[in-house]
Amino acid sequence: MIKLLSTLFTILLIANCSIAQTWQWARRGGGGPGLNDKAEKIVDIQCDKNGNVYMLAQLDGGSGITVGTQSTDSSLQNLRGGRDAALISYDCSGKLKWYKIFGGNIDDQAIGMSMDSLGHINVAILSPSTTFYAGTDTTVVSANRKLIKLIQYDTSGQYKWLKQPTPDTVKVANTNKYLPYNITTTSNGDTYLYCYLGTGLISGSINLVVNTPGLYMLKYNLAGLPKELIPLDINMSINLNGDYLDFENLTQQYAIFNRQLADYNRQLENAIHLLATQIRLLATFNLLPANS
């Protein structure tokens, strides 16, 4: 019997009413029996302007999963490894619209999801698999196991593109030096992938070269073309366990990175505030240059 986890795939939408707040609907789901409940979780939930809900979840798939009252095709699910990711869409009344299962022949991890105002959803997946499936829309075979997967769909579930920034020249023994940590998208469709990158030319780019391993923001435009590489002055250790991913360690490193990124953002905001204060003082005493 398929297990149902109240902690996974449960959405309680709150209606903002002037009189009271009441929950509208709930959905739950999970992987097959006898699997690792701790591996299953909701990674992110977002809504669009029409009230449709989009959820990114981590699954322990097994022979099939349950998404609300709908189940995946077991023969399709068997193509994946034990741990997979799912992107699921519901309408504002809680009716399942569509879903995509991401995974390969080794455990995969859902990293993050972001949306723009133009009707696109971007998903970051960490996958060490040599064969990776993005739903039934595309299959990527990567002999050197490119870990970072950036995938775009529109809000109707139509596949747009899949990108792997890891340099094509990287050998399999060094792919664990390229890791995704977070993702954000601007309203105009520019997507910033926060990641740890080793050296090399970013795949798909002409001149984006990493000379020093470290944390970067990698910018993609709406069409999925890499456009900018921004180094982050944040120290972080990367420690993966052999040839497979140590998910517990990765989760800890992800938490550390988020804290450090928050500190970095606060420092940047303080610097901007200080600069604005200095400009105001200069303006007060008429010390600004004539072209300011």
N, C-alpha and C positions, 0 to 999 in steps of 0.2 A: 504494500500500500504506500502510495506517495505521501511523504510526510508534509505537513503544513506547518510552517513556522510563523508564529504570530510576530516574531521580531523581524522577519524578512517579508518584503513585498506587502507591508501594511501601510496604507496611506490613510491618514485622517485629515480630510480637508475641512477647514474651519470657515464657516460663513460669517462674515463681518456684518452683523446686524445691529441696529440701534437698540434692540431690546435684549438680545442674548446671543451667545455663540453656541452653535450646535454642530456636531460632526455630521457630514453628509453621506459618506460612504467609506468602505474599507475593503482592501484586497490583500490577500496573503498567498504565499507560495514557497517553493523550495525545490531541492533536488530529490534524488531517489533515496530509498531506505538504506540505513546502515552507514551513512556517509558522515562527514565531519560538519556538524552544525556550526561550529565556531568559524568555519571558512565562509559561511554565508552571511551577507550583510548588504544593506543599502549603502551605496557609495555617494549618491547624489540624487536630488529630486529638483526639477525645475518646471515652471509653467510658462506657457505662452500667453499672448494677449487675449486669446479666445478661451482660456481656461483649460486647455488640454495639458495633461501631465506627462512628463518624460522622466523616467527613472533609470538610473544605471545601478546595477546590482552585481555582487560577486556571488557565484554559485558553486556548489559542489555537485556537478551534473549527474554522474552515473548513467543510468539507463533512460533518463528522462527528467523533465522538470514540470512543475505546475506553475502557471502564471495566472493568478486569479482562478477562474473556473476553466481556463483553457490549458491544454497540455501540448507539449511539443511532439513532433514526430520522433519516436524513439530511434528509428533507423538513422535519422539525421543526427540526433544527439550522440549516437555512438561514434560518430566521426571525431568527436572532441576528446580532450583529456579529462582528468578528474575534476579540475577546477576551471571554470569558464566564467565569462562575463555576459551580461544581458542588458540590452537597451530596450525598454518597454514603454509603450505609449498608451495612455487612457484618455478618453474624452472627459469633459467636465462632469459627467454623470457617473463616471467610473467604469464605462464600457471599454473593454480592450479593443484598441485600434490596430496595433501591429507590434511585433517584437523582432529583435535580432539577437542571435546567439553568437558570441565571439569566442574563439578558442582554437586550440590545435592539439597536437599529439603529446604535449607536456603541459603542466599546470600553467594557467594564465591568470593575470590579475587586472581587474578594473581599476584604473587610476583616477580618472576624472571626466567630467562632462561640462560643456559650456555651450551657450546659444548666442546668436546674434539677433538683430531685429528684422532680418531679411528672410527668416524661415529656415535657418540651418542649425543643425546640431553637430557639434564636434566631440569626439570621444577619444580619450587616450587609453591605450591598453599596453600592458607589459606582457610580452609573450616570447618565451625562449624556444617556441616550437619551430621545427623546420618547415612544417606545413600549417598555415594559419587560415582559418575560415572567418570571413566577415559575413555573418548570416549565410544565406545562399547566394549572395550577390557577387562575391569575388573570392578567389583563393590565391594566397601568396605562398610561393615556395621559396624558402630562403636557406640555402645550404650553410651560410655562416651565422644563422640564427640572429637576425636583427631584432633586438628586444623591443624597440620603440615602435608602436603602431599608432598613427594619428588618422582617424577615419571621420569622414563627413557624410551625413544624411540630411535630407530636408525633412520638414515636419510631417510629411505624408509617408515617410519611411523609404523614400527613393534614395538609392545609393548614389553618391557623388564622386568620392575619391578616397584613396588610401595612400598614405605616405609613410616612408621609413627613413628617417634622417641619418641613420647610421651609415658611415662611408662604405661604399661598395668594396673597398680594398681591405676592410677589417677581417681578420681571420676569426674563426669560431672561438678560439681561446681568449680573445680580447673583447668579445661582444658585451661582457658584463661591465664594461667601462662606459656604456651608453644606456642611461636609465631615465625614464620619465617620472616626474614627481607631481606635477600639477598642470592645469590648463585653464586659460581664460580667453574670452573672445569679446572684441569690441562690437558696438552696435553695427558698424559698417562691414563686419565680416573678417577683420584681421584677427588671427588666432595666435596667442603666445603660449608656447609650450615651455614650461619650466623643466629643465632636465640637466642631468650630469652627462657631460660629453667628453670622450677621449679625443685624441688628435685625428685630423683628417678633413677632407672636403665633404661638407654636408651633401648627402645624396639628393640629387635634383637641382642643386645650385651650381652656379658658375664660379663664384668667388667667395663663398662663405667657408672659410677654413678655420678650424680650431687648432691653434698652435700649442695651447696650454690646457691640459685636462682640468675640468672644474665645472661649476654650475653656470648655466647660461639660460637666457630667455631666447628662444628660437621663434622668430615671427614668420607666419605663413599668411599669404593673402587669401581672398575669398576663393580663388581658383586652385588653391593648394600649392602655390609656388613659394619656396623659402626665400624670404626677402631681407631678413636682418638677423644678426647674431649679436646678442647683448650680453657681455660677461657680468656676472654677479659677484660682488666682493664678499662672499660668504664661504667660510671654511666648512668642509663636511667630509667625513670619512666614508668610504664605500667598502663594504665587506660582504661579499657574497660567498656562499658555501659551496665551493667546488664547481661542478658543471651544471648544477641546478640552482634554482632561486631559493634563498632562505627568506620565506615570506615574513616570518616573525621579525627578523633583522631589518627587512625592507620597511616594514610598518614602523618600527622604531626610528629608522633613519628618516622616513617621511615626516614623522612628527617633529623631529629635530629640525628638519629643513623648514617646515612651516613656521616654527617659532623663530628661526633665524631670519626667514623672509619677512615676518611681521616686524622684527627689530629693524631690519634694513629699510622697510617702508616708513617706519616711524622716524628713523634718522633722516630719510629723504624729505619727509614732510616738515621736520624741524628745520632742515637747511633751507627749504623754500620759504618757510615762515620768517626765518632770520633774514633772508635776502629781501623779502618784501618789507620788513621793518626798516632795514637799512636804506632802501629806496625811498620810503616815506620820510625818513629823517633827512636824507639828502635833498629831497624835494622841499621840505620845510625850510631849509636854510639856503635854497636856491643854488645848490652845489652840483646838480645834475648836468651832464654834458648837454650841449645844445641840441644834439640829434636824438636824445633819449625820449 
